[in-house]
Amino acid sequence: MKFALIEAEKASCPIAIACRALGVSRAGFYAWLDRPDSRHVTEDQRLGVLVREAFARSRETYGSPRVHAELIANGEPVSRKRVARLMQQQQLRARSRRRYKNTTDSNHVQPVAPNVLDRQFEADAPDERWVGDTTELRVGANGRIFLAAILDLYSRFVVGWALSAVNDRHLVLRALDMALRRRCPNAGLLHHSDRGSPYASEDYQKVLAARGITCSMSRRGDCYDNAAMESWFSTYKAELGEWFESYAQTKEKTFDYIEVFYNQQRRHSSLGYLSPAAFEMPPGRPWGTLLPAA
């Protein structure tokens, strides 16, 4: 440790003075410099590069558990503690989540559905239970834009999404239309949302009824009833951001995040550190053959 300190500070402190202050010999310091790195140090250096690459591929969103899973998936038998240490040494930190902001407008006279989902945020198969919601994003100096998304609770796959300057039924209908075109679910699917006017609208309810989809809605003012969807929005904002320069940039970055990264690549701890697409892939089917968004 003393020799390493001398090496690190030699630009600001003469070696002779540093050796004398630390009670070591100059000959010993130079002998230490010529000594080859140990196998452990050499392996740390190699793994450190792989850790940085995995962190960069995650768009700087992975903590040590997901980076560890990435290395294991690539055939690197390394412990999670070692990955955490290497990340700490390189000051690689995942972005932290932000608080969720409620955008629900439940002050309307339209009929609402009971809470059929009842916080059961799991599913046994794809297209068994979907959750949907909207969130507000900032654009430019004073603008705003709304993102509507629908999540499949089986794999956390984002099956539908849409952007609009107005948080109304047209926005959520576009997200629903994408989900229906992409997945073509059978009758019996449960669709859960808040009780906001866009979801309670006659147009939205007609589409659900026509496809044999059961509607479920959160209780008034209870954010925990749709916690899975709110958690996803929190992840989106933490990893991508919630302020954009323009509408075009918002759409471009959102498409890239959802369709390229989140659905296809991002590893989930609840899915055994698989991506949503990989988790849904039937055994024996080549990865990457899921149909793209419509």
C-alpha positions as CSV (number, residue, x, y, z in Angstrom):
1,M,0.0,0.0,0.0
2,K,2.8,2.4,0.8
3,F,4.5,1.8,-2.6
4,A,1.2,2.3,-4.4
5,L,0.7,5.6,-2.6
6,I,4.2,6.7,-3.6
7,E,3.5,5.8,-7.2
8,A,0.2,7.6,-7.2
9,E,1.7,10.8,-5.7
10,K,5.1,10.8,-7.5
11,A,4.1,13.7,-9.7
12,S,3.6,16.0,-6.7
13,C,6.1,14.6,-4.3
14,P,9.7,13.5,-5.0
15,I,10.1,9.7,-4.6
16,A,13.0,10.1,-2.2
17,I,11.1,12.4,0.1
18,A,8.0,10.1,0.0
19,C,10.0,7.0,0.7
20,R,11.7,8.7,3.7
21,A,8.3,10.0,5.0
22,L,6.8,6.5,4.8
23,G,9.8,4.7,6.1
24,V,10.6,2.6,3.1
25,S,13.6,2.3,0.9
26,R,14.0,3.7,-2.6
27,A,15.5,0.3,-3.7
28,G,12.4,-1.5,-2.4
29,F,10.1,0.9,-4.2
30,Y,11.9,0.4,-7.6
31,A,11.9,-3.3,-7.0
32,W,8.1,-3.2,-6.5
33,L,7.7,-1.2,-9.7
34,D,9.5,-4.0,-11.6
35,R,7.6,-6.8,-10.0
36,P,4.9,-8.2,-12.4
37,D,1.2,-7.8,-11.3
38,S,-0.2,-10.8,-9.4
39,R,-2.7,-13.1,-11.2
40,H,-5.5,-11.6,-9.1
41,V,-4.6,-8.0,-10.1
42,T,-4.3,-9.0,-13.7
43,E,-7.7,-10.7,-13.6
44,D,-9.2,-7.6,-11.9
45,Q,-7.9,-5.4,-14.7
46,R,-9.5,-7.7,-17.4
47,L,-12.8,-8.0,-15.5
48,G,-12.8,-4.2,-14.9
49,V,-12.9,-3.7,-18.7
50,L,-15.8,-6.1,-19.1
51,V,-17.7,-4.5,-16.2
52,R,-17.3,-1.0,-17.9
53,E,-18.5,-2.4,-21.2
54,A,-21.5,-4.1,-19.6
55,F,-22.4,-0.9,-17.8
56,A,-22.1,1.1,-21.0
57,R,-24.3,-1.3,-22.9
58,S,-26.9,-0.9,-20.2
59,R,-26.9,2.9,-20.9
60,E,-25.5,3.4,-17.4
61,T,-28.6,2.0,-15.9
62,Y,-27.4,-1.3,-14.4
63,G,-26.3,-1.8,-10.8
64,S,-24.0,-4.6,-9.8
65,P,-26.7,-7.4,-9.8
66,R,-27.6,-6.8,-13.5
67,V,-24.0,-6.2,-14.5
68,H,-23.1,-9.5,-12.8
69,A,-26.0,-11.2,-14.7
70,E,-24.7,-9.8,-18.0
71,L,-21.2,-11.2,-17.4
72,I,-22.5,-14.6,-16.3
73,A,-24.7,-14.7,-19.5
74,N,-21.5,-14.0,-21.5
75,G,-19.6,-16.9,-19.9
76,E,-17.6,-15.0,-17.3
77,P,-17.7,-16.9,-14.0
78,V,-17.3,-14.0,-11.6
79,S,-18.9,-13.4,-8.2
80,R,-21.4,-10.6,-7.6
81,K,-19.2,-9.2,-4.8
82,R,-16.3,-8.8,-7.1
83,V,-18.4,-7.1,-9.7
84,A,-19.7,-4.7,-7.0
85,R,-16.1,-4.0,-5.9
86,L,-14.9,-3.3,-9.4
87,M,-17.9,-1.0,-10.1
88,Q,-17.2,0.9,-6.9
89,Q,-13.5,1.3,-7.8
90,Q,-14.5,2.7,-11.2
91,Q,-17.3,4.9,-9.7
92,L,-19.9,3.2,-11.9
93,R,-23.3,4.0,-10.4
94,A,-26.8,3.3,-11.8
95,R,-29.1,6.2,-12.1
96,S,-31.5,6.5,-9.2
97,R,-35.3,6.4,-9.5
98,R,-37.4,9.5,-9.2
99,R,-40.8,10.0,-7.5
100,Y,-43.9,9.2,-9.5
101,K,-46.2,12.2,-10.4
102,N,-49.9,11.5,-10.6
103,T,-51.7,12.7,-13.7
104,T,-55.1,11.1,-13.1
105,D,-58.2,13.1,-13.7
106,S,-60.9,11.2,-11.8
107,N,-63.3,14.1,-11.6
108,H,-65.8,12.9,-14.1
109,V,-69.3,11.4,-14.2
110,Q,-68.4,8.4,-16.4
111,P,-68.9,4.9,-15.0
112,V,-65.9,3.2,-13.4
113,A,-65.1,-0.5,-13.2
114,P,-64.3,-2.4,-9.9
115,N,-60.8,-3.2,-8.9
116,V,-60.7,-6.8,-10.3
117,L,-56.9,-6.9,-10.4
118,D,-56.7,-6.2,-6.6
119,R,-53.0,-5.7,-6.7
120,Q,-52.2,-9.1,-8.1
121,F,-49.3,-7.9,-10.3
122,E,-48.4,-11.4,-11.6
123,A,-49.6,-13.5,-14.5
124,D,-49.1,-17.1,-15.6
125,A,-49.0,-16.4,-19.3
126,P,-48.6,-13.6,-21.8
127,D,-51.7,-11.4,-22.5
128,E,-53.4,-12.5,-19.3
129,R,-53.2,-9.3,-17.4
130,W,-52.3,-5.8,-18.7
131,V,-51.9,-2.6,-16.8
132,G,-52.0,0.9,-18.4
133,D,-51.4,4.5,-17.3
134,T,-50.2,7.9,-18.5
135,T,-47.4,10.2,-17.2
136,E,-46.3,13.7,-17.9
137,L,-43.0,14.6,-19.5
138,R,-41.4,18.1,-20.0
139,V,-40.5,19.5,-23.4
140,G,-38.4,22.6,-24.0
141,A,-38.7,25.5,-21.6
142,N,-42.4,25.3,-20.7
143,G,-43.9,22.6,-22.8
144,R,-45.2,19.2,-21.8
145,I,-46.1,15.9,-23.4
146,F,-47.9,12.8,-22.1
147,L,-46.8,9.2,-22.5
148,A,-49.4,6.4,-22.3
149,A,-48.1,2.9,-21.9
150,I,-49.5,-0.6,-21.5
151,L,-47.5,-3.3,-19.7
152,D,-48.0,-7.1,-19.8
153,L,-47.7,-8.3,-16.2
154,Y,-46.3,-11.7,-17.3
155,S,-43.1,-10.4,-18.6
156,R,-43.2,-6.6,-18.0
157,F,-43.1,-6.2,-21.8
158,V,-44.4,-2.8,-23.0
159,V,-47.0,-4.0,-25.5
160,G,-48.3,-0.5,-26.4
161,W,-47.4,3.1,-26.0
162,A,-48.2,6.5,-27.5
163,L,-47.2,10.2,-27.1
164,S,-49.4,13.3,-27.3
165,A,-49.6,16.9,-26.1
166,V,-53.0,16.2,-24.7
167,N,-53.8,13.6,-22.0
168,D,-57.2,12.4,-23.4
169,R,-58.9,9.3,-24.7
170,H,-57.2,9.6,-28.1
171,L,-53.8,9.1,-26.5
172,V,-54.7,6.0,-24.5
173,L,-56.7,4.6,-27.5
174,R,-53.5,4.8,-29.6
175,A,-51.5,2.9,-27.0
176,L,-54.3,0.3,-26.8
177,D,-54.5,0.0,-30.6
178,M,-50.7,-0.7,-30.7
179,A,-51.1,-3.3,-28.0
180,L,-54.0,-5.1,-29.7
181,R,-52.3,-5.1,-33.1
182,R,-49.0,-6.4,-31.7
183,R,-50.4,-9.1,-29.4
184,C,-53.9,-10.0,-30.8
185,P,-55.0,-11.2,-27.3
186,N,-57.8,-13.7,-26.8
187,A,-61.0,-12.8,-25.0
188,G,-60.7,-12.9,-21.2
189,L,-57.7,-10.6,-20.9
190,L,-57.8,-8.4,-17.8
191,H,-57.0,-4.7,-18.5
192,H,-56.3,-2.6,-15.4
193,S,-55.9,1.2,-15.2
194,D,-56.7,4.2,-13.0
195,R,-60.2,5.6,-13.1
196,G,-59.2,8.6,-15.1
197,S,-61.6,10.0,-17.8
198,P,-59.5,8.7,-20.8
199,Y,-59.9,5.1,-19.6
200,A,-63.5,5.5,-18.4
201,S,-64.5,7.1,-21.7
202,E,-67.2,5.5,-23.8
203,D,-64.8,5.0,-26.8
204,Y,-62.2,3.2,-24.7
205,Q,-64.7,1.0,-23.0
206,K,-66.3,0.1,-26.4
207,V,-62.9,-1.2,-27.7
208,L,-62.4,-3.3,-24.6
209,A,-65.9,-4.8,-24.7
210,A,-65.6,-5.5,-28.4
211,R,-62.5,-7.6,-27.8
212,G,-63.9,-9.4,-24.8
213,I,-61.4,-7.7,-22.4
214,T,-62.4,-7.3,-18.7
215,C,-61.9,-3.8,-17.4
216,S,-60.5,-3.2,-13.9
217,M,-59.8,0.2,-12.3
218,S,-57.9,1.4,-9.2
219,R,-59.7,2.8,-6.3
220,R,-60.0,6.5,-6.1
221,G,-56.7,8.2,-5.0
222,D,-54.9,4.9,-4.3
223,C,-51.6,4.8,-6.3
224,Y,-50.7,1.4,-5.0
225,D,-53.6,-0.2,-6.9
226,N,-51.5,0.4,-10.1
227,A,-48.1,0.1,-8.6
228,A,-46.6,-2.0,-11.4
229,M,-47.3,0.7,-14.0
230,E,-46.2,3.5,-11.8
231,S,-42.9,1.6,-11.1
232,W,-42.3,1.3,-14.8
233,F,-42.8,5.0,-15.4
234,S,-40.3,5.6,-12.5
235,T,-37.8,3.4,-14.3
236,Y,-38.4,5.1,-17.6
237,K,-37.7,8.6,-16.1
238,A,-34.7,7.4,-14.1
239,E,-33.0,5.7,-17.0
240,L,-34.1,8.0,-19.9
241,G,-35.1,11.3,-18.3
242,E,-38.3,13.3,-18.1
243,W,-37.1,16.5,-20.0
244,F,-36.6,16.6,-23.7
245,E,-35.7,19.3,-26.2
246,S,-38.6,18.7,-28.6
247,Y,-41.5,16.5,-29.4
248,A,-39.4,14.8,-32.2
249,Q,-36.6,14.0,-29.7
250,T,-39.1,12.7,-27.2
251,K,-40.6,10.3,-29.7
252,E,-37.2,9.2,-31.0
253,K,-35.7,8.6,-27.6
254,T,-38.9,6.9,-26.3
255,F,-39.0,4.5,-29.2
256,D,-35.3,3.7,-28.8
257,Y,-35.7,3.1,-25.0
258,I,-38.8,1.0,-25.2
259,E,-38.5,-1.0,-28.4
260,V,-34.7,-1.3,-28.7
261,F,-33.5,-1.4,-25.1
262,Y,-36.2,-2.0,-22.5
263,N,-38.3,-4.8,-24.3
264,Q,-35.4,-6.5,-26.0
265,Q,-32.3,-6.0,-23.8
266,R,-32.9,-4.7,-20.3
267,R,-32.5,-7.4,-17.7
268,H,-35.1,-7.7,-14.9
269,S,-34.4,-9.2,-11.5
270,S,-38.0,-10.5,-11.3
271,L,-37.5,-12.4,-14.6
272,G,-34.3,-14.2,-13.6
273,Y,-32.3,-11.4,-15.2
274,L,-33.8,-12.0,-18.6
275,S,-35.2,-9.2,-20.8
276,P,-39.0,-9.2,-21.4
277,A,-38.6,-10.5,-24.9
278,A,-36.2,-13.3,-23.9
279,F,-38.5,-14.3,-21.0
280,E,-41.4,-14.7,-23.4
281,M,-39.5,-16.6,-26.0
282,P,-40.8,-20.2,-26.3
283,P,-38.1,-23.0,-25.8
284,G,-36.3,-23.7,-29.0
285,R,-37.3,-20.5,-30.8
286,P,-34.4,-18.2,-31.9
287,W,-34.1,-15.1,-29.7
288,G,-35.0,-11.9,-31.4
289,T,-37.9,-13.2,-33.6
290,L,-40.7,-11.4,-31.7
291,L,-42.8,-9.2,-34.0
292,P,-41.9,-5.5,-33.8
293,A,-44.4,-2.8,-32.8
294,A,-47.0,-1.9,-35.4
